[in-house]
Amino acid sequence: MSNNKHKRTKFIKIKEKDGYSFLTHLKHHFTGFEIIDHEKKIVNKNGFIFFPLIENKGFIKNLTKSINSLIEFEIISMEYEINRRYKYKTLQDALRNKISEVFINYIPKSYDIIGDIAIVEFDKELLIDFDFENLKLFKSRVADALKQVNKNVAIVYEKHSEIKGKFRLRELTLLSGKNRTETLHKENNCLFKLDLKKTFFTPRLVFERKRVSKSNINEDEIIVDMFAGVGPFSIQLARIINVNIYSFDINPSAIEYLKENIEINRLQGEIHPYNLDIRDILEPSNNLRHILKHQVDRIIMNLPESSLQYVDVACFLMKKSGGILHNYQFSEKPNSVGKAIINLKNQLKKENWTIKEILTSKIVKAYSPKSDLIALDLVINSL
């Protein structure tokens, strides 16, 4: 792992009058390649401009060769100052010259930011051959770079497991910052307080939640959010329209945060939070059974790994005359959308219900090499 202990670097020294011509030449002849090291300050002194160059002998050689007959220049080594105003655009940008080139291809391509906390995942198979100390330093550098690229990030965790268990939680290891997992996340003009170790939340459905909240929803609708979590769907719906939402989640921590989120957001509608496995509503002793049976106008089923197992509950709750079902499920490729529709249709048929109209059917994102996350908005009714 490389470490810049010295404060000297290569500069190209040119006359001030040639500055524009030099930058124009770079723009036309080195498109897609960085020659100037923008992390370091450009120096103007005694009628000359000193442009700091990236530490790449090949690039510097090509540069000097291409401008040799255009302008007078000199390549010199001198002390530099960090450009504090420079904003890194990517992790690769922030890590340039800070890690060994053998690690470049192992920089994570994506990460999640929730509030002021970032969660990053490394490809364990790619990094398996690296010794512990180099790997530890590499991860630390990535965490620092992530904070440089995203100025609002104060804490970085490494994702150490897939989502698992009935509460859909994941194991996290601290890489940088305080060992704190509670944060306040802003999304679509709503605030969500949550704890990443105690509750499930993904920022990757931000546009999906906005899309559903902007659906053709009528005032006074009765809505059931079957797997509400800390309330990303429920809160965003109730914020913009006067509706009655019954929000369920089996995780007590999620419901406690949902209650807090109801308080900190200005809502037009009303949310009723319940720490309950939605299937328990079918029990004869459950009071909600009698309140909600065939009374619901709209149901949100955001539990893609097992939403089809709860179709019978949805049919029990939905008005027999018909209502809107927002269903999410993982579906195998190819033709993942078509397969998702068939899967849901088969489950509805078992309950003597059917799809009256398909409003939306789309791939939200690729979930794995073999499957996609599918969103279905449907009008369903009893036969």
N, C-alpha and C positions, 0 to 999 in steps of 0.2 A: 504494500500500500504506500503510495507516494505521500510526501508531506512537505509543503512549502515552508521551510524554516527561514530562508533568505528573503530579502525584500528587493531583489534586483530582477529585472526582466529585459527582454529585447524591445527596443523602440525603433520605429522608422522616423528619421528626422528629415523634414522637408520644409521648404519656405512657405510662409503663410499664404502667399499668392497662388501657390500650387495646391492648396488644400482642397478646393472644390473639384479640381480635375482629378485628384487622387481618389476622392470618395466616389466620383462618377465612374472612374475606371474599375474600382472594386465592385460597384453595383452591376456593371455589365459583364465583367469577366470572372467573377467569383460568386455567382448566384448560388445560394444554398450552402455556402461555406463561410464560416466566420474567420476573418483574418485579424481584425482588431479585437483586442481583449477588453470588452466593455466593463469588466469587473474592476479595471484599473483606470485611473484618471488620465485623460488626455492633457498634455502640458503645452501651454503657449508661453514662449520665452524668447526674447531678443529677436523677434521677427521670424521665429521658426515654430512649427507645430511638431510635437513628439507624440506619435500614435503608438500606444502599447500593443504589442503583437502577441498572439496566442503562442504557446510553447510547442511549436510543431516545425521541425527543421525543414520538412518537405514543403509545407505551405509557404514558409518564409523564402525558401529557394525559388519556388514558382513565382512568388510576388516580385522579388527583385528582378527576376528574368523578364517578367512581363512589362515592368515599368522602366527598364534600364535605359531606353532611348526616349522616354517621354518627359521625365522630370529629374532634377537633381535630387539625390537622396543619400542618406547614410544610415546604416544599421548600427545601432550602438546599444550598449548595456548600461542601464542606470537604475537608480532606486525608484520605486513606484509608490503611489498612494492608492488605497482602496477607494473605488467610486461608490460612496455610500448611497447615492441616488439610483443606482442601477437596480432594476427589478428583474429577477430571473423568471423566465417563462416556463421552463421545464426542469425536471430533475436532472436530465442529461446536461442542461446548460449550467445548473448550479454545481454539478459535480465535476465539470471539466477541470482537469489538472489537479483534482483533489483525491482521485482514486487511480489505482493502476488500470491500465487499458484492458487487462484480462477480466476486469469486473464490469466493463461498460455494458455488455450484453445482459448482465444480470440485474440491472436497475429495473425496479418494478414499473410496468407500463401504466398501472392505474392504482388508485387508492381512494378511500372514502373519507370525507370530512364531515363530521357531525358536531355542530357547535364549534368549539375551539379545540376539538380533538380529531386527530387523523388516525386512521387505521390502515396499515400497509401490510401486504402479504408478499412474501418472497417465495420463489420457486425452489422448494427444498431439494428437489432432484438435481437441479442445475448447480446448487451450491454445496452439494454433499462432499465434494473432493477437496474443499478448501479447509485449511487448518482453523482451529477455533479462534485464535487471536485475530487473524486477518478477517475472518467472517464477522466477528464482533465489531471490529473497527469499521468494516464496510457498512454494516447495518446502522452504526452510529452516524456515519457520514451521510447516509441516505436520510436518516431522521432529521439531521441538521439542514440538509438541502431542502427537504419538504417544508420546513418552517421558513426557509428563505423564500421559497416560491409562493407560499401561502402565509402572508403576514398575520392573518387572524389565528393561525394554529399555534397553540402553546404547548400541546402535549402530543406525543406520537406513541402509538401502541402497534405491536406486531400481532397480526392475527395468527393464532397458533392452532386453531381447529376450525372445522366446518360448523355451521349452525347445527345444534343437536339438542335433544331432550324436549319434553313437552312445553318448556318455556322458550324454546328456540334461541338458546344462548350460545356464545362462543368463547373460547379461551383467549385471553389477551396477555401479552408480555410488554412491559414498559420499555421503550427505547429512549425517550427523551422527555424531560419536563417532570412535573409533580405526578405522584402516583394517585391520580384522581380520575374517576370514570363518570362522574356526574357532570352534565353540561347543559347549556341552553341553546337549542338549535332553532334557527329562523328559516321558515319555508313558506313561500307564497303568502307573505304578510301575516303568518301565524307563528307563535312561539311554542316550542316543545321542550319542556324540562324532562330529562331522562337520565338513566344510569346505564351505561353500555354493558356493564357486567351483570345487571339485574334484569334488563329488558331488551327486547328485540326492536331494532329500528334500522331501516335502510334508506339512505338519501337517494338511492337510484330510482325510486318510484316518484320523484318529485313532479315530473310532468304528467304522470299517470294520475296522481292525486288531484292535480289541478284540472285535468281533463274531466274527471268524474264530477268534481265540484262545479264545473261549468256546464254540466248536462242540463237537459230540459227538466228541471226539478220544480214541482209545484209547491206552493206554500202549504203548510200543515200536513205534508206527507208524513207518514209513519215509516221510519227507516230502521233497519237492524244492521248494525256493524258486527258481524259474527265473531271476528277475531281482531278486536280493535287495537290492541297494544296500548301505547301511550296516547292514541287518538289522532294520528295523522289524517285519516279519512274523515272521521267524525267531526273534528274541530274545524276542518276546512269547509265542510258542508254547512255546519251550523253557523259559521261566521258570516256567510253571505245570504242566507235565506232562513225564514222562520219555519223550521221543521222540528219534528219530534224524533230524536235518535236514541235507540236502545243499544248501548255499546257493551259488548261482552268480551271478557278475556279470562283465561284460566290462571294467568300469572297475577298474584296479588300485588306485586311491585308495580306492574304495568298499570293496574287500575288505580293505585295510589297516585301515580304520576299523572294519569288521565284526569283525576279529580283536581290536581293542582293546575293542569293545563286548561281546564274549564274555567278556573278562577282568573288566570292571567291573560286570557284572550277575551276580546269583546265579541260576544256571540249574539246573533239574532234568534237562533233556534235554541232548543233545550236538549241537553244530553243527559241520559240516565245511565250511569256506569254500574256494571255488575261484575263482580269477581265470580265468574261462573263458567264452567264448561258448557257451551251452548247446547250440547246434547241433553244436558240435565233438564232443559226446559220441557222435554217430552214427558218427564215424570209426572204422574197424576197429582202428586203432592206439591208441585211447584206452582205458586200463585201466578207467575208470569205466563204460564201455559194458558190460563183462562183469559188473560188480558190480551195476549198477542195472537192467539190461534186464528189464522186466516184473516188477520187485520192489517197486515203489513203491505205497504205500497212498493218498497224498494229494499233490496238486501245486498250487502257487500260481503263477498266471500274471498277475502285475501289471505288464504292459506294454501298456496299453490301445490305444496307437496301432498296434501290430502283433502282438498276442498270437495272432491267428488264423494267422499265418505259422508258428507253432511248435506247432500242434496235432499234427503228425506226430511231433515229439519227445516230446510228452506221451504219445501212444499207445505209443511205443516204451518209455517208462519205466514206465507204469502196469501194474499186475497185470491180466492178461487177464480174470480173473474179476470185476474191477470195482474202482473206487476213486473217491475224491472229487476233483473238479476245481474249484478256485476260479478262475474266469476273469473278467478285467476287459477291457472293450473299449468303444470309442466307437461309438455307434450312432445313425443318423440318425432324426430326428423325422419324422412322428409314429409312434406305436407302437414306440418305440425298444427296449423290452424284447423284444417279439415278434420284431423284426428281428434282435436280438442272438442269440436262441435259434436262429433259422433259420440265421444265419451260422455259428454253431458246429456245428450239426447237419450242415450241408453239408460242412464241413471234416472232421468225424469220419467221415462216410460215405465219403470218399475213402480213408480208412485202414481201412475195414471195421470201424469202431467205431460205437457208438450211445449215445444218452442213455437210460439206464434209468430215472432219476428226477430230477426238478427239485426241489431242496431250497429254493433261494432264487433269486428273479429280481426285481431291483429297480433303480430309478434311484438311483445314489449322489448325483449332483449334475448340474445342467446344465453342459455343457462349453462350448457356444457356442449362438448362436440356432438353429442347425440340428441339433445333436447333444447326446446325453447320455452320461455315464459310467455304464455298466451293470455290475452285479455279478451273476454267475451262480455258484451252488453246485450242482453236479450230480454224480450218480452215473453214471459212464460204464463201459462194458464192451465187450470185443471180440465181434464177431458170430461 
